[in-house]
Amino acid sequence: MRVGRLTGAALALAAALSSGTAPLEARGLTIVRDVEIEEHVRAIADPLFAAAGLVPKEVDVYLVKDERLNAFVAGGQNLFLHTGLVARAATPEQLAGVIAHEVGHIAGGHLSRLVAAREKALGQMLLGAALGLAAAAAGAPQLGTAIVAGGATVAQSGVLAFTRSQEQAADQAAVTYLAAVGLPPRGLVEFLGVLEAQDMRLSARSDVYRRTHPLTRERITFLEAQDSTSPWRGRTLGPERAAVHERVRAKLDGFLDEPERVLASWTGESVPARIARAAALHRRGEVEAAVGIARGLVTERPDDPFLQELLGQILFENGRIAESIGPYRKALALRPDAALIRLGLARALLELPGGRGTEEAAKLAREVTLAEPRDASAFRTLGIAEGRLGRIGPASLALAEAAVLSGDKAEARLHLGRAQRAIGPSDPSWLRLQDLLRAAEALPEPRERDPRRR
């Protein structure tokens, strides 16, 4: 999995505001990135965004690594979904219902009403978070499930709880948006039923969704009535979307849940079950068993880019670099527009002995920075490749860009100093260097380490 720490004010998601003036204690945030999962969520969410009059490409969607059932909106058009919610949504229609409800909050401007007095400051924090989280991080290769671990001041629980009236308004809006895409509100009814059924078993700390989204019997009754009269009653997103949803759930469980639990629950020979077991065995260190399952999957479905990527991940993370190149190449050939797969191949090439893949790795990483200019990991990979090729100016500039995106002022200054010595005013990169110098200075000063802490 790709893991990297996000630090600095640019990466502060924004502390949840209490009833007073002081923010609540911030907690770490972890963002999950994966091509297949992101495409699945977007396939469900984008039509709902459009139905609400939003421009889908202007709404950012983030997957938060958290087993608790929660979803929240923040900073305008930013939607955050907990991985626990996605994995526990038994059907894509349940996920669609939750997303439609959250879209109701976005379109209704509910968050801005709640924090009107603090809107400007909070908005700046959230904007920084959105930029930082999208930049997501450094570490191992792009994997089937790539995780970017968050840093310092972030809040997982959704900024502020909505009022009952706002929840009801969001429910009403959800019914409208779901109808616009040809769905009844049955999925949302089912998901709220899951929350209601488990409510007595959850502690106040765990029951995030109930605290941020007050759950009432009136809400469920209203949605049940709407479902009973919906002209789309009984309609679903279809078997193909349901199959993808099951794969997404399997992947999330395989990479994020306890391996023993995964192996006990994902039995049988279905593709999702084998994906989950391969990931769990890989995490448990049973390499040959994991590789065997993954190889069997790609043999059966050689044109599935995400299965090729899974095999490449398992091989790469277990040091079988040369073997991982083939699956990564096949995955990219099948999905040439997938920047995360391209970055995974770049990282694998970068680790080939003798530097024989370094030039190609630099080319691929450079392409990723163009496709995802806020991905710090891509710039870091590019910087390493350029450095190994002896191109000090481009290497320093790329590493400085990664540091700025990650909010690391000290690291940014270090690489910018080197870049200034290697890049002159006649260099095409000179203007970008000046931009980065200004951006680095705008970052907060790094905190001094307390000598008493180890």
C-alpha positions in Angstrom: 0.0 0.0 0.0 1.2 3.5 -0.7 1.6 5.3 2.6 2.7 8.8 3.3 2.4 11.4 6.0 0.6 14.7 5.4 1.8 17.5 7.6 1.4 21.2 7.8 -1.5 23.7 7.7 -2.1 23.0 4.0 -3.0 19.5 5.0 -5.3 20.3 7.9 -8.7 19.0 7.1 -10.1 21.5 9.6 -10.8 20.8 13.2 -14.4 20.2 14.1 -15.8 23.3 15.8 -17.3 23.0 19.2 -20.1 25.0 20.5 -17.5 27.5 21.8 -14.7 29.2 19.9 -12.0 26.5 20.3 -11.7 23.7 17.8 -12.0 20.1 19.1 -8.8 18.1 19.3 -7.8 17.1 15.8 -7.2 13.4 14.9 -5.4 11.7 12.1 -7.0 11.2 8.8 -6.2 8.5 6.3 -7.2 8.7 2.6 -7.5 5.6 0.5 -6.8 5.7 -3.2 -7.5 3.0 -5.7 -8.5 3.3 -9.4 -11.3 0.7 -9.3 -12.8 1.9 -6.1 -12.7 5.6 -7.2 -14.3 4.8 -10.6 -17.1 2.8 -8.9 -17.9 5.6 -6.5 -17.8 8.2 -9.2 -20.1 6.0 -11.5 -22.7 6.2 -8.7 -22.0 9.8 -7.5 -21.6 11.8 -10.6 -25.1 11.4 -11.9 -26.4 12.4 -8.5 -24.2 15.5 -8.5 -25.6 16.4 -11.9 -29.1 15.8 -10.7 -28.5 18.4 -8.0 -27.3 20.9 -10.4 -23.6 20.5 -9.5 -20.8 20.0 -11.9 -19.4 16.5 -11.1 -15.8 17.3 -11.9 -15.9 20.2 -9.4 -16.9 18.0 -6.6 -14.0 16.2 -4.9 -14.7 12.8 -3.4 -12.4 11.2 -0.8 -12.3 7.8 0.8 -11.4 8.0 4.5 -9.8 4.9 6.0 -12.1 4.3 8.9 -14.1 1.3 9.8 -16.9 3.3 11.3 -20.0 4.0 9.3 -19.8 7.7 8.3 -20.0 10.1 5.5 -19.7 13.9 5.6 -19.3 17.0 3.5 -16.9 19.8 4.2 -15.6 23.0 2.8 -18.2 23.4 0.1 -18.1 20.7 -2.6 -16.0 18.0 -0.8 -17.5 14.6 0.0 -15.8 12.2 2.4 -16.9 8.6 2.6 -15.5 6.2 5.3 -14.3 3.0 3.9 -16.3 1.2 6.6 -19.5 2.7 5.1 -18.6 1.7 1.6 -17.6 -1.8 2.7 -20.8 -2.2 4.8 -23.1 -1.0 2.1 -24.5 -4.3 1.0 -25.6 -3.0 -2.4 -24.6 -0.1 -4.7 -28.1 1.3 -4.2 -27.4 1.7 -0.5 -24.2 3.6 -1.3 -26.2 5.7 -3.8 -28.7 6.5 -1.1 -26.1 7.7 1.3 -24.3 9.8 -1.4 -27.7 11.3 -2.5 -28.3 12.4 1.1 -24.9 14.0 1.4 -25.4 15.7 -1.9 -28.6 17.2 -0.4 -26.4 18.8 2.3 -24.0 20.2 -0.3 -26.7 21.5 -2.6 -28.6 22.9 0.4 -25.6 24.8 1.7 -26.2 23.3 5.2 -22.6 23.3 6.3 -22.1 27.0 5.5 -25.2 27.8 7.5 -23.9 26.0 10.5 -20.6 27.8 10.5 -21.5 31.2 9.2 -19.6 33.0 11.9 -16.5 31.1 11.2 -17.0 30.4 7.5 -14.0 32.3 6.2 -11.4 30.6 8.5 -12.9 27.2 8.2 -13.2 27.4 4.4 -9.5 28.2 4.1 -8.6 25.2 6.3 -10.8 22.9 4.3 -9.4 24.2 1.0 -5.9 23.4 2.2 -7.1 20.0 3.2 -8.6 19.2 -0.1 -5.4 20.3 -1.9 -3.2 18.4 0.5 -5.2 15.2 0.6 -5.4 15.0 -3.2 -1.7 15.3 -3.3 -1.4 12.1 -1.3 1.7 10.8 -0.4 4.8 8.8 -0.7 6.1 5.3 0.0 5.6 1.9 -1.6 4.1 1.4 -5.1 0.7 2.2 -6.3 -1.3 -0.7 -5.2 -4.7 -2.3 -5.6 -5.6 -0.2 -2.6 -3.3 2.8 -2.0 -3.5 4.6 1.3 -2.3 8.0 2.1 -1.8 8.4 5.9 -2.7 11.8 7.1 -0.9 14.0 9.6 -1.4 16.6 12.2 -4.5 18.6 12.5 -7.4 16.7 10.9 -10.8 15.6 12.0 -12.5 12.4 11.0 -15.9 12.9 12.4 -17.4 15.3 9.9 -16.9 18.9 11.2 -20.3 19.5 12.6 -23.5 17.6 13.3 -26.5 18.6 11.2 -29.8 19.6 12.7 -32.9 17.4 12.4 -34.5 19.8 10.0 -31.4 19.8 7.8 -31.4 16.0 7.9 -35.0 15.9 6.8 -34.3 18.4 4.0 -31.4 16.3 2.8 -33.6 13.2 2.8 -36.2 15.0 0.7 -33.5 16.2 -1.7 -32.1 12.7 -1.9 -35.4 11.3 -2.9 -35.5 13.9 -5.8 -32.0 13.2 -6.9 -32.4 9.4 -6.8 -35.6 9.7 -8.8 -33.8 11.8 -11.4 -31.4 9.0 -12.0 -34.2 6.4 -12.0 -33.8 5.0 -8.5 -36.2 4.7 -5.6 -35.0 5.6 -2.1 -35.0 1.9 -1.0 -31.2 1.9 -0.7 -31.2 4.8 1.8 -34.0 3.2 3.7 -32.1 0.0 4.0 -28.9 1.7 5.1 -30.7 3.7 7.8 -32.2 0.5 8.9 -28.8 -1.0 9.4 -27.8 2.1 11.5 -31.0 1.8 13.5 -30.5 -1.9 14.1 -27.0 -1.6 15.4 -27.6 1.6 17.4 -28.0 0.0 20.8 -24.6 -1.9 20.3 -22.5 1.2 19.4 -20.8 3.4 21.9 -21.1 7.1 21.7 -17.6 7.3 20.4 -18.2 4.8 17.6 -21.6 6.0 16.5 -20.2 8.8 14.4 -23.0 8.8 11.8 -25.7 9.2 14.4 -23.9 12.1 16.1 -23.3 13.9 12.8 -26.6 12.9 11.2 -29.4 12.6 13.7 -31.3 9.3 13.0 -35.0 9.4 13.8 -37.9 7.0 13.2 -39.6 9.9 11.5 -36.9 10.0 8.8 -37.2 6.3 8.1 -41.0 6.5 8.0 -40.8 9.3 5.5 -38.4 7.5 3.3 -40.4 4.3 3.5 -43.5 6.1 2.3 -41.6 7.7 -0.5 -40.2 4.3 -1.6 -43.7 2.8 -1.5 -45.0 5.4 -4.0 -41.9 5.7 -6.2 -42.4 5.1 -9.9 -38.9 3.5 -9.8 -39.8 1.1 -7.0 -37.8 -2.1 -7.3 -35.3 -0.7 -9.8 -31.6 -1.2 -9.2 -28.3 -0.1 -10.8 -28.1 -3.5 -12.5 -26.1 -6.7 -12.1 -22.9 -5.3 -13.6 -22.7 -2.5 -11.0 -23.6 -4.9 -8.3 -20.7 -7.1 -9.3 -18.3 -4.2 -9.2 -19.6 -3.2 -5.8 -18.9 -6.6 -4.4 -15.4 -6.5 -5.8 -14.9 -3.1 -4.1 -16.1 -4.4 -0.8 -13.8 -7.4 -1.1 -10.8 -5.2 -1.9 -11.5 -2.9 1.0 -11.9 -5.8 3.4 -8.9 -7.6 2.1 -6.6 -4.7 2.4 -8.0 -3.0 5.5 -9.7 -5.6 7.7 -8.0 -8.2 10.0 -6.7 -10.9 7.7 -8.1 -13.7 9.9 -11.5 -12.2 9.7 -11.2 -11.8 5.9 -10.2 -15.4 5.4 -13.1 -16.6 7.5 -15.7 -14.5 5.8 -14.7 -14.4 2.2 -14.9 -18.1 1.3 -15.7 -19.7 -2.0 -14.3 -19.3 -5.5 -16.0 -16.1 -6.6 -13.7 -13.4 -8.0 -14.5 -11.0 -5.1 -13.8 -13.7 -2.5 -10.4 -14.6 -4.1 -9.5 -10.9 -4.3 -10.1 -10.5 -0.6 -8.2 -13.6 0.3 -5.2 -12.7 -1.9 -5.0 -9.3 -0.2 -5.3 -10.8 3.2 -2.8 -13.5 2.6 -0.4 -11.0 1.2 -0.8 -8.8 4.3 -0.2 -11.9 6.5 3.0 -12.7 4.8 1.8 -15.9 3.0 3.4 -14.7 -0.3 3.2 -17.9 -2.4 -0.5 -18.4 -1.5 -1.3 -14.8 -2.3 0.6 -14.9 -5.6 -1.1 -18.2 -6.5 -4.6 -16.8 -6.1 -3.7 -13.6 -8.0 -2.1 -15.5 -10.8 -5.1 -17.7 -11.1 -7.4 -14.6 -11.4 -5.3 -13.0 -14.2 -5.2 -16.4 -16.0 -8.9 -16.5 -16.0 -9.4 -12.8 -16.8 -6.3 -11.6 -18.6 -8.1 -8.4 -19.8 -8.9 -7.2 -16.3 -6.5 -4.3 -15.5 -7.3 -4.3 -11.8 -6.5 -8.0 -11.4 -3.2 -7.4 -13.2 -2.5 -4.5 -10.9 -3.3 -6.7 -7.8 -0.7 -9.3 -9.0 1.8 -6.6 -9.6 1.3 -5.1 -6.2 1.7 -8.4 -4.4 4.9 -9.2 -6.3 6.4 -5.8 -5.9 5.7 -5.5 -2.2 7.4 -8.8 -1.6 10.6 -7.8 -3.4 9.9 -9.6 -6.7 10.5 -6.5 -8.7 11.3 -7.9 -12.1 8.2 -10.2 -11.9 5.9 -7.3 -11.0 6.8 -5.3 -14.2 4.8 -7.6 -16.5 1.5 -7.3 -14.7 1.9 -3.6 -14.2 2.6 -3.1 -17.9 -0.4 -5.2 -18.8 -2.6 -3.2 -16.4 -1.4 0.0 -17.9 -1.9 -1.2 -21.5 -5.5 -2.1 -20.6 -6.1 1.2 -18.8 -3.6 3.8 -20.2 -5.6 6.7 -18.7 -5.1 5.4 -15.1 -2.5 7.6 -13.6 -2.2 5.6 -10.4 -1.4 2.4 -12.4 1.1 4.4 -14.4 2.7 5.6 -11.1 2.8 2.0 -9.8 4.7 0.9 -12.9 7.1 3.9 -12.5 7.9 2.9 -9.0 8.5 -0.7 -10.0 10.8 0.3 -12.8 12.7 2.6 -10.4 13.6 -0.3 -8.3 15.0 -2.5 -11.0 18.7 -3.3 -10.3 21.4 -1.5 -12.2 19.1 1.5 -12.9 17.9 0.0 -16.1 14.4 1.2 -15.6 15.2 4.7 -14.3 14.8 6.7 -17.5 11.4 5.1 -18.2 10.3 5.6 -14.6 11.1 9.3 -14.9 9.1 9.6 -18.1 6.1 7.8 -16.5 6.2 9.8 -13.3 6.4 13.1 -15.3 3.3 12.0 -17.1 1.5 11.4 -13.8 2.4 14.8 -12.5 0.7 16.3 -15.6 -2.4 14.2 -15.0 -2.5 14.7 -11.3 -0.6 17.8 -10.5 -1.6 17.7 -6.8 -0.1 14.2 -6.2 3.0 14.7 -4.0 3.9 11.0 -4.4 4.2 11.4 -8.2 6.6 14.4 -7.8 8.6 12.5 -5.2 9.0 9.5 -7.5 10.0 11.9 -10.4 12.5 13.6 -8.1 14.1 10.3 -7.2 14.3 9.2 -10.8 15.8 12.5 -12.0 18.3 12.4 -9.2 19.5 8.9 -10.1 19.9 10.2 -13.6 22.1 12.9 -12.4 19.7 15.8 -13.3 20.1 17.8 -10.1 17.9 20.8 -11.2 14.8 18.8 -12.2 15.3 16.4 -9.3 15.4 19.2 -6.7 12.5 21.0 -8.3 10.3 17.9 -8.3 11.2 17.0 -4.7 10.5 20.6 -3.7 7.1 20.4 -5.3 6.4 17.2 -3.4 7.4 18.9 -0.1 5.2 21.9 -0.8 2.3 19.7 -1.6 2.9 17.8 1.6 3.2 20.9 3.6 6.7 20.2 4.7 8.4 23.7 4.9 11.8 22.5 6.1 12.0 19.9 3.3 10.8 22.3 0.7 13.5 24.9 1.7 16.2 22.2 1.5 15.3 21.2 -2.1 14.5 24.7 -3.2 18.0 25.8 -2.1 19.5 23.1 -4.3 17.2 24.0 -7.1 18.3 27.6 -7.0 21.9 26.6 -7.4 21.1 24.5 -10.4 18.4 26.5 -12.2 19.1 29.9 -13.7 16.8 32.6 -15.1 17.2 31.3 -18.6 16.0 27.9 -17.6 12.3 27.0 -18.6 11.8 25.9 -15.0 12.8 29.2 -13.5 9.3 30.6 -13.2 8.0 27.4 -11.6 10.9 27.7 -9.1 9.8 31.2 -8.2 6.2 30.0 -7.7 7.4 27.2 -5.4 9.6 29.6 -3.4 6.5 31.8 -2.7 4.4 28.7 -1.9 7.0 27.3 0.5 7.3 30.6 2.4 3.5 30.7 2.8 3.6 27.3 4.7 3.7 27.5 8.5 7.0 27.2 10.2 7.8 23.6 11.3 7.3 23.0 15.0 10.4 22.6 17.1 10.8 19.1 18.5 10.4 18.9 22.3 13.7 17.5 23.6 11.9 15.7 26.4 9.9 13.6 23.9 11.4 10.6 22.2 
